[in-house]
Amino acid sequence: MPVALLALAVLASALGVVYAKHRSRVLFVQLNELQQQRDAMNVEWGQLQLELSTWANQSRIEQIARRRLRMHNVDFDQVVMIRP
C-alpha cells in the first residue's frame, strides 16, 4: 500500500510539473505578444507626438503672420491664374 501511495504522489507531482511548464510557456507567449503591442504603441505615440508638433508649429507660424505681418488668406475670386 505505501508503494502505491508513493507512486500516486510521484504521478501527481509529475502532472503538476507538466502543468506548470505548460502554463509558463503560455504566459511567456502572452508576454511576448504584449511586449510587441507595447513597442508598436510606443512607435505610434512617437509619430503622434511628431504630428502634433508639426501641426502646432504651423499654427504658430500662421498666428504670427496674421498678427505681426497682418497677412490674411486670399479669397478665391482674387486668385489670378497665369498660364504659360
C-alpha positions as CSV (number, residue, x, y, z in Angstrom):
1,M,0.0,0.0,0.0
2,P,2.7,2.6,0.8
3,V,4.3,1.9,-2.6
4,A,1.0,2.6,-4.4
5,L,0.6,5.8,-2.4
6,L,4.2,6.8,-3.2
7,A,3.6,6.0,-6.9
8,L,0.4,8.1,-6.9
9,A,2.3,11.0,-5.3
10,V,5.1,10.8,-7.9
11,L,2.5,10.8,-10.7
12,A,0.7,13.8,-9.2
13,S,4.0,15.6,-8.9
14,A,4.9,14.8,-12.5
15,L,1.5,16.1,-13.7
16,G,2.0,19.2,-11.6
17,V,5.4,19.8,-13.3
18,V,3.9,19.3,-16.7
19,Y,1.0,21.7,-16.0
20,A,3.4,24.3,-14.6
21,K,5.7,24.1,-17.6
22,H,2.7,24.4,-20.0
23,R,1.3,27.4,-18.1
24,S,4.8,29.0,-18.1
25,R,5.0,28.7,-21.9
26,V,1.5,30.1,-22.4
27,L,2.3,33.1,-20.2
28,F,5.7,33.6,-22.0
29,V,4.0,33.7,-25.4
30,Q,1.4,36.1,-24.0
31,L,4.2,38.3,-22.6
32,N,5.9,38.4,-25.9
33,E,2.7,39.5,-27.7
34,L,2.1,42.2,-25.1
35,Q,5.7,43.5,-25.5
36,Q,5.2,43.7,-29.3
37,Q,1.9,45.6,-28.8
38,R,3.8,47.9,-26.4
39,D,6.5,48.5,-28.9
40,A,4.0,49.2,-31.6
41,M,2.1,51.6,-29.4
42,N,5.4,53.4,-28.5
43,V,6.1,53.9,-32.2
44,E,2.6,55.2,-32.8
45,W,2.9,57.5,-29.8
46,G,6.2,59.0,-31.2
47,Q,4.5,59.5,-34.6
48,L,1.6,61.2,-33.0
49,Q,3.8,63.5,-31.0
50,L,5.7,64.4,-34.1
51,E,2.5,65.1,-35.9
52,L,1.2,67.2,-33.0
53,S,4.5,69.2,-33.0
54,T,4.2,69.8,-36.8
55,W,0.6,71.0,-36.5
56,A,1.3,73.2,-33.6
57,N,4.3,74.7,-35.4
58,Q,2.3,75.6,-38.5
59,S,-0.5,77.1,-36.4
60,R,2.0,79.3,-34.6
61,I,3.5,80.5,-37.8
62,E,0.1,81.4,-39.2
63,Q,-0.8,83.2,-36.0
64,I,2.4,85.2,-36.1
65,A,1.9,86.0,-39.8
66,R,-1.6,87.3,-39.1
67,R,-0.7,89.3,-36.1
68,R,2.8,90.8,-36.9
69,L,2.7,90.9,-40.7
70,R,-1.1,91.5,-41.0
71,M,-1.3,88.7,-43.6
72,H,-4.6,87.1,-44.4
73,N,-6.0,84.3,-46.7
74,V,-6.8,85.3,-50.2
75,D,-10.4,85.0,-51.4
76,F,-10.9,82.6,-54.3
77,D,-12.2,85.4,-56.6
78,Q,-8.9,87.3,-56.1
79,V,-6.8,84.5,-57.4
80,V,-5.4,85.0,-60.9
81,M,-4.2,82.0,-62.9
82,I,-1.3,82.6,-65.3
83,R,-0.8,80.1,-68.0
84,P,2.5,79.7,-69.9
